[in-house]
Amino acid sequence: MTRVPQLRGVIVLTYHGALARPRDDRLDRNLIEIEALGAQLAIIRRHRVISMPELEDMLTRQDVSPAIAITIDDGLEGTQPLAEALERARLPWTLFVSTGPVSRGGTIWTAELALLVLHGEARTLEVLGRRWELGSRPTRENAFQDIRTALKSRPSMERRLAMDRIRAAFPAGETERLLARFPEYRALTWDAVRALRMRGATIGSHGVEHELHHANQPSAERVRELVDSRATIERETGARCRYFSYPNGDSVPESSEEVRRAGYALALSTRAASVTASSVPTAIPRVEAGGSGAALLRHIGRADSSHSPS
Protein backbone atom coordinates (compact mmCIF):
# COMPACT_ATOMS: atom_id res chain seq x y z
CA MET A 1 0.00 0.00 0.00
CA THR A 2 1.25 3.50 -0.88
CA ARG A 3 2.42 5.38 2.19
CA VAL A 4 0.36 8.51 2.68
CA PRO A 5 2.17 11.41 4.38
CA GLN A 6 0.81 12.82 7.61
CA LEU A 7 -0.12 16.43 6.96
CA ARG A 8 0.77 19.34 9.22
CA GLY A 9 -1.51 21.90 7.59
CA VAL A 10 -4.07 22.19 4.81
CA ILE A 11 -2.93 21.31 1.30
CA VAL A 12 -4.96 23.14 -1.34
CA LEU A 13 -4.68 21.20 -4.60
CA THR A 14 -4.98 22.79 -8.06
CA TYR A 15 -6.38 21.10 -11.16
CA HIS A 16 -7.33 22.57 -14.54
CA GLY A 17 -9.28 19.71 -16.06
CA ALA A 18 -9.14 16.06 -17.03
CA LEU A 19 -9.31 13.98 -20.20
CA ALA A 20 -9.24 10.31 -21.14
CA ARG A 21 -5.96 10.49 -23.08
CA PRO A 22 -3.69 13.42 -23.95
CA ARG A 23 -3.35 14.13 -27.67
CA ASP A 24 -0.64 16.78 -27.37
CA ASP A 25 1.68 16.78 -24.37
CA ARG A 26 2.42 20.49 -24.71
CA LEU A 27 -1.18 21.61 -25.14
CA ASP A 28 -2.52 19.21 -22.50
CA ARG A 29 0.24 19.79 -19.95
CA ASN A 30 -2.20 21.10 -17.30
CA LEU A 31 -4.81 18.36 -17.72
CA ILE A 32 -4.76 15.09 -15.84
CA GLU A 33 -5.60 11.71 -17.35
CA ILE A 34 -8.71 10.08 -15.89
CA GLU A 35 -6.75 6.94 -14.92
CA ALA A 36 -4.16 9.00 -13.04
CA LEU A 37 -6.94 11.00 -11.39
CA GLY A 38 -8.35 7.77 -9.97
CA ALA A 39 -4.99 6.99 -8.37
CA GLN A 40 -4.81 10.49 -6.92
CA LEU A 41 -8.32 10.36 -5.51
CA ALA A 42 -7.50 7.10 -3.77
CA ILE A 43 -4.71 8.97 -1.96
CA ILE A 44 -6.75 12.10 -1.31
CA ARG A 45 -9.63 10.15 0.24
CA ARG A 46 -7.32 8.84 2.95
CA HIS A 47 -7.26 12.39 4.33
CA ARG A 48 -9.94 14.73 5.55
CA VAL A 49 -11.15 16.78 2.57
CA ILE A 50 -12.68 20.19 3.26
CA SER A 51 -14.56 22.84 1.27
CA MET A 52 -13.39 26.40 0.73
CA PRO A 53 -15.93 27.74 3.28
CA GLU A 54 -14.50 25.29 5.81
CA LEU A 55 -10.99 26.57 5.08
CA GLU A 56 -12.21 30.15 5.49
CA ASP A 57 -13.72 29.22 8.85
CA MET A 58 -10.48 27.57 10.00
CA LEU A 59 -8.49 30.71 9.15
CA THR A 60 -11.04 32.98 10.81
CA ARG A 61 -10.71 30.95 14.00
CA GLN A 62 -6.93 30.59 13.50
CA ASP A 63 -7.37 26.89 14.14
CA VAL A 64 -6.09 25.05 11.07
CA SER A 65 -6.04 21.26 11.24
CA PRO A 66 -4.58 18.86 8.64
CA ALA A 67 -6.76 18.45 5.57
CA ILE A 68 -6.90 18.71 1.78
CA ALA A 69 -8.97 21.16 -0.28
CA ILE A 70 -9.56 20.70 -4.01
CA THR A 71 -9.76 23.52 -6.58
CA ILE A 72 -10.17 23.65 -10.36
CA ASP A 73 -9.14 26.75 -12.32
CA ASP A 74 -10.36 28.36 -15.58
CA GLY A 75 -13.90 27.03 -16.02
CA LEU A 76 -13.36 25.03 -19.22
CA GLU A 77 -15.09 21.86 -20.44
CA GLY A 78 -12.22 19.76 -19.12
CA THR A 79 -13.77 20.48 -15.72
CA GLN A 80 -16.66 18.11 -16.39
CA PRO A 81 -14.90 14.70 -16.14
CA LEU A 82 -13.04 15.96 -13.08
CA ALA A 83 -16.30 17.10 -11.51
CA GLU A 84 -17.92 13.73 -12.20
CA ALA A 85 -15.04 11.89 -10.53
CA LEU A 86 -15.15 14.18 -7.49
CA GLU A 87 -18.91 13.79 -7.25
CA ARG A 88 -18.64 10.00 -7.34
CA ALA A 89 -16.02 10.21 -4.58
CA ARG A 90 -18.32 12.58 -2.62
CA LEU A 91 -15.58 15.16 -2.22
CA PRO A 92 -16.12 18.93 -1.93
CA TRP A 93 -14.38 21.20 -4.44
CA THR A 94 -14.21 24.77 -5.72
CA LEU A 95 -14.36 25.92 -9.34
CA PHE A 96 -12.73 29.25 -10.26
CA VAL A 97 -14.20 30.59 -13.51
CA SER A 98 -13.10 33.37 -15.86
CA THR A 99 -16.45 35.02 -16.49
CA GLY A 100 -15.74 36.61 -19.90
CA PRO A 101 -15.35 33.38 -21.89
CA VAL A 102 -18.22 31.75 -19.95
CA SER A 103 -20.52 34.63 -20.90
CA ARG A 104 -19.63 34.89 -24.59
CA GLY A 105 -18.28 31.43 -25.45
CA GLY A 106 -14.78 30.64 -26.68
CA THR A 107 -11.96 30.12 -24.22
CA ILE A 108 -9.44 31.95 -22.06
CA TRP A 109 -6.67 33.74 -23.94
CA THR A 110 -3.86 31.45 -22.77
CA ALA A 111 -5.67 28.39 -24.14
CA GLU A 112 -6.52 30.18 -27.38
CA LEU A 113 -2.88 31.17 -27.83
CA ALA A 114 -1.79 27.55 -27.35
CA LEU A 115 -4.38 26.24 -29.80
CA LEU A 116 -3.51 28.74 -32.51
CA VAL A 117 0.28 28.65 -32.28
CA LEU A 118 0.58 24.89 -31.80
CA HIS A 119 -2.17 23.77 -34.20
CA GLY A 120 -3.42 26.71 -36.28
CA GLU A 121 -3.16 26.81 -40.08
CA ALA A 122 -0.40 29.39 -40.61
CA ARG A 123 3.26 29.11 -41.58
CA THR A 124 4.52 32.32 -39.98
CA LEU A 125 3.41 34.74 -37.31
CA GLU A 126 4.42 38.38 -36.87
CA VAL A 127 3.62 39.94 -33.50
CA LEU A 128 5.39 41.89 -30.75
CA GLY A 129 7.89 43.25 -33.29
CA ARG A 130 9.16 39.82 -34.29
CA ARG A 131 8.52 37.11 -36.86
CA TRP A 132 8.09 33.47 -35.82
CA GLU A 133 8.26 30.49 -38.15
CA LEU A 134 5.50 27.89 -37.67
CA GLY A 135 6.67 25.38 -40.26
CA SER A 136 7.58 22.60 -37.83
CA ARG A 137 6.59 21.37 -34.41
CA PRO A 138 9.82 22.57 -32.72
CA THR A 139 9.45 26.09 -34.15
CA ARG A 140 5.79 26.17 -33.06
CA GLU A 141 6.70 25.16 -29.52
CA ASN A 142 9.45 27.79 -29.37
CA ALA A 143 7.07 30.45 -30.69
CA PHE A 144 4.39 29.50 -28.19
CA GLN A 145 6.81 29.64 -25.26
CA ASP A 146 8.27 33.00 -26.30
CA ILE A 147 4.95 34.67 -27.06
CA ARG A 148 3.21 33.34 -23.97
CA THR A 149 6.04 34.53 -21.73
CA ALA A 150 6.01 37.98 -23.33
CA LEU A 151 2.24 38.41 -23.16
CA LYS A 152 2.05 37.33 -19.54
CA SER A 153 4.11 40.40 -18.56
CA ARG A 154 2.16 42.93 -20.68
CA PRO A 155 -0.69 45.18 -19.55
CA SER A 156 -4.13 43.97 -20.58
CA MET A 157 -4.52 46.48 -23.42
CA GLU A 158 -1.24 45.44 -25.05
CA ARG A 159 -2.06 41.79 -24.50
CA ARG A 160 -5.46 42.14 -26.17
CA LEU A 161 -4.05 44.00 -29.17
CA ALA A 162 -1.40 41.32 -29.59
CA MET A 163 -4.03 38.57 -29.44
CA ASP A 164 -6.08 40.40 -32.09
CA ARG A 165 -3.03 40.43 -34.35
CA ILE A 166 -2.36 36.76 -33.69
CA ARG A 167 -5.95 35.80 -34.58
CA ALA A 168 -5.70 37.80 -37.80
CA ALA A 169 -2.72 35.69 -38.90
CA PHE A 170 -4.93 32.59 -39.08
CA PRO A 171 -7.96 31.79 -41.26
CA ALA A 172 -11.31 33.22 -40.17
CA GLY A 173 -12.98 30.99 -37.60
CA GLU A 174 -9.75 29.20 -36.72
CA THR A 175 -10.26 29.36 -32.96
CA GLU A 176 -13.74 27.87 -33.28
CA ARG A 177 -12.41 25.11 -35.55
CA LEU A 178 -9.72 24.23 -33.04
CA LEU A 179 -12.17 24.26 -30.13
CA ALA A 180 -14.28 21.75 -32.04
CA ARG A 181 -11.16 19.58 -32.37
CA PHE A 182 -10.11 20.08 -28.73
CA PRO A 183 -13.46 20.59 -26.93
CA GLU A 184 -11.99 20.31 -23.44
CA TYR A 185 -10.68 23.88 -23.89
CA ARG A 186 -14.07 25.45 -24.62
CA ALA A 187 -15.46 27.55 -21.76
CA LEU A 188 -18.36 26.16 -19.77
CA THR A 189 -21.73 27.84 -20.19
CA TRP A 190 -23.50 29.52 -17.29
CA ASP A 191 -26.07 26.72 -17.36
CA ALA A 192 -23.22 24.25 -16.83
CA VAL A 193 -21.72 26.36 -14.03
CA ARG A 194 -25.11 26.59 -12.31
CA ALA A 195 -25.55 22.83 -12.64
CA LEU A 196 -22.16 22.23 -11.02
CA ARG A 197 -23.08 24.55 -8.15
CA MET A 198 -26.35 22.68 -7.64
CA ARG A 199 -24.33 19.45 -7.48
CA GLY A 200 -22.23 20.89 -4.65
CA ALA A 201 -19.37 22.88 -6.17
CA THR A 202 -18.37 26.20 -4.65
CA ILE A 203 -17.99 28.81 -7.41
CA GLY A 204 -15.17 31.36 -7.17
CA SER A 205 -13.66 33.94 -9.51
CA HIS A 206 -10.68 33.63 -11.82
CA GLY A 207 -11.21 37.15 -13.15
CA VAL A 208 -13.10 38.36 -16.19
CA GLU A 209 -10.53 37.83 -18.95
CA HIS A 210 -7.89 35.86 -17.04
CA GLU A 211 -5.74 39.00 -16.82
CA LEU A 212 -2.65 38.63 -14.65
CA HIS A 213 -2.24 40.76 -11.53
CA HIS A 214 1.40 41.73 -12.08
CA ALA A 215 3.23 45.01 -11.58
CA ASN A 216 2.74 46.10 -15.21
CA GLN A 217 -1.03 45.67 -14.95
CA PRO A 218 -2.78 48.97 -14.13
CA SER A 219 -4.47 48.96 -10.74
CA ALA A 220 -7.78 49.90 -12.37
CA GLU A 221 -7.61 46.77 -14.54
CA ARG A 222 -6.80 44.52 -11.59
CA VAL A 223 -9.74 45.97 -9.65
CA ARG A 224 -12.08 45.67 -12.63
CA GLU A 225 -11.20 41.99 -12.99
CA LEU A 226 -11.99 41.45 -9.31
CA VAL A 227 -15.19 43.48 -9.05
CA ASP A 228 -16.84 42.69 -12.38
CA SER A 229 -16.21 38.94 -12.22
CA ARG A 230 -17.63 38.70 -8.70
CA ALA A 231 -20.75 40.65 -9.70
CA THR A 232 -21.30 38.43 -12.74
CA ILE A 233 -20.89 35.19 -10.78
CA GLU A 234 -23.32 36.31 -8.10
CA ARG A 235 -25.86 37.42 -10.70
CA GLU A 236 -25.58 34.23 -12.76
CA THR A 237 -25.45 31.70 -9.91
CA GLY A 238 -27.51 33.41 -7.22
CA ALA A 239 -24.81 32.63 -4.66
CA ARG A 240 -22.22 34.82 -2.96
CA CYS A 241 -18.74 34.74 -4.47
CA ARG A 242 -16.17 34.97 -1.69
CA TYR A 243 -13.09 33.36 -3.22
CA PHE A 244 -10.63 34.46 -5.91
CA SER A 245 -7.84 32.61 -7.69
CA TYR A 246 -5.04 34.79 -9.11
CA PRO A 247 -4.51 33.91 -12.79
CA ASN A 248 -1.00 32.47 -13.12
CA GLY A 249 -0.67 33.05 -9.38
CA ASP A 250 0.52 36.62 -9.94
CA SER A 251 -0.08 39.32 -7.35
CA VAL A 252 1.46 42.60 -6.21
CA PRO A 253 1.79 44.22 -2.76
CA GLU A 254 -1.46 46.09 -3.39
CA SER A 255 -3.36 42.90 -4.19
CA SER A 256 -4.37 42.10 -0.61
CA GLU A 257 -6.18 45.39 -0.17
CA GLU A 258 -7.67 45.23 -3.68
CA VAL A 259 -9.02 41.74 -2.99
CA ARG A 260 -10.51 42.72 0.37
CA ARG A 261 -12.16 45.85 -1.01
CA ALA A 262 -13.67 43.82 -3.85
CA GLY A 263 -15.43 41.66 -1.26
CA TYR A 264 -13.42 38.44 -1.25
CA ALA A 265 -12.62 36.50 1.92
CA LEU A 266 -9.79 34.40 0.42
CA ALA A 267 -7.50 34.73 -2.60
CA LEU A 268 -5.40 31.81 -3.78
CA SER A 269 -1.92 31.93 -5.27
CA THR A 270 0.24 29.25 -6.87
CA ARG A 271 3.02 29.28 -4.28
CA ALA A 272 3.52 25.72 -3.12
CA ALA A 273 3.20 25.48 0.65
CA SER A 274 0.74 24.25 3.24
CA VAL A 275 -1.87 26.52 4.79
CA THR A 276 -1.45 27.18 8.51
CA ALA A 277 -3.19 29.40 11.05
CA SER A 278 -0.75 32.21 10.20
CA SER A 279 -1.40 32.11 6.45
CA VAL A 280 -2.42 35.38 4.81
CA PRO A 281 -6.06 35.01 3.64
CA THR A 282 -5.36 37.00 0.46
CA ALA A 283 -2.32 34.91 -0.48
CA ILE A 284 -3.32 31.31 0.20
CA PRO A 285 -0.74 28.85 -1.18
CA ARG A 286 -1.73 25.99 -3.47
CA VAL A 287 -0.11 22.83 -4.79
CA GLU A 288 -0.24 21.55 -8.37
CA ALA A 289 -1.68 18.05 -8.22
CA GLY A 290 0.68 16.70 -10.88
CA GLY A 291 0.02 13.96 -13.39
CA SER A 292 0.15 10.79 -11.28
CA GLY A 293 -0.34 9.44 -7.81
CA ALA A 294 3.41 9.45 -7.22
CA ALA A 295 3.65 13.07 -8.37
CA LEU A 296 0.84 14.04 -6.01
CA LEU A 297 2.66 12.47 -3.07
CA ARG A 298 5.89 14.29 -3.98
CA HIS A 299 4.14 17.64 -4.32
CA ILE A 300 2.25 17.23 -1.06
CA GLY A 301 5.41 16.23 0.77
CA ARG A 302 7.39 19.23 -0.48
CA ALA A 303 4.55 21.67 0.18
CA ASP A 304 3.79 20.41 3.66
CA SER A 305 7.43 20.89 4.66
CA SER A 306 7.08 24.57 3.74
CA HIS A 307 4.58 26.64 5.69
CA SER A 308 2.84 29.75 4.38
CA PRO A 309 4.27 32.94 5.89
CA SER A 310 2.23 35.31 8.01
TADAMO-V210008 format. One record per run of one state. SS is the DSSP state (hx for helix, st for strand, lp for the rest). FROM is the first residue (numbers start at 1). LEN is the number of residues. Records with the same first field share a line. If there is no record, write none. Layout:
SS=FROM-LEN + FROM-LEN
This chain:
lp=1-9 + 16-2 + 20-12 + 45-4 + 51-1 + 62-5 + 75-1 + 77-2 + 89-5 + 98-1 + 105-4 + 120-4 + 128-2 + 134-3 + 153-3 + 169-5 + 182-1 + 186-1 + 188-2 + 199-3 + 206-13 + 238-5 + 246-1 + 250-5 + 262-4 + 269-5 + 276-8 + 285-2 + 289-4 + 305-2 + 308-3
st=10-6 + 18-2 + 32-2 + 49-2 + 67-8 + 76-1 + 94-4 + 124-4 + 130-4 + 187-1 + 202-4 + 243-3 + 266-3 + 274-2 + 284-1 + 287-2 + 307-1
hx=34-11 + 52-10 + 79-10 + 99-6 + 109-11 + 137-16 + 156-13 + 174-8 + 183-3 + 190-9 + 219-19 + 247-3 + 255-7 + 293-12
